[in-house]
Amino acid sequence: MTIPIAKDWYATERLSDDVTLIWEPHVDAGIRCNMWHVRGRDRDLLVDSGLGMVPLRESIALLAERPVWCLGTHSHFDHVGAHHEFDERIMHGSEVEIMTSPTRENMVIDQYVTADIFTAYPYDGFDVETYTVKAAPPTRLVDDGDVIDLGDRVFDVLYLPGHSLGELGLFERKSGIFFSGDCIYDGPLVDDGTDSNSDDYVESMERVKELPVTVCHGGHYPSVGRDRMIDIADEYIAGRRTAGCPAAD
Ligand SMILES: [Zn+2]
């Protein structure tokens, strides 16, 4: 089967609260990452940067207008591909090595990037076998309890390991908006990666359940409200605990 070349690689949708969702529609839902842009008074925030197969800032006017702090929820290829386009790159310290020396292996590209995840390719000559992500070492490290201050909007940094070692979430107390990365979203959760830990995952889920969230904007799949988010967390916790995961009971 010949895979066509995409005309427009990115799509955007402006939501309420000055939040814009950016995504890559020609990629399978489980791989396609939600990129979240937040307009702030002094600077803007971008949570995750997608696959990096097509220049992001050139394609999205919103990202070229003002200073942007680009935060990576974790170092998997589908979340940090365009990080190298941004001067300010914020991540958790345990992801530094991978972001400095990315390979197809340590970014889990080999496992997931195959022709069948695409309905269209990003450009003529694209090759799934040689696709990689450019090095983009973080310029600022954050950890649990730190804040991301956009001038008029402040996000608490949450350290939520389990899916990956350096998984971060961001919570805005004022609005109840929660950017949850790949810790929690309304789709199959992944805890069997090389940097996953299901005991940590259970702990992170317990923590997420306590947050007074109004909307959970995850790393993949559509956003959910608090009730659904808690159901997902409970399902995960129950599954891990009844599946005989040794340290989780
Ligand atoms: Zn991931």
Residues whose N, C-alpha, C, O or C-beta is under 5 A from the ligand:
A	BS01	ZN	H76 D182
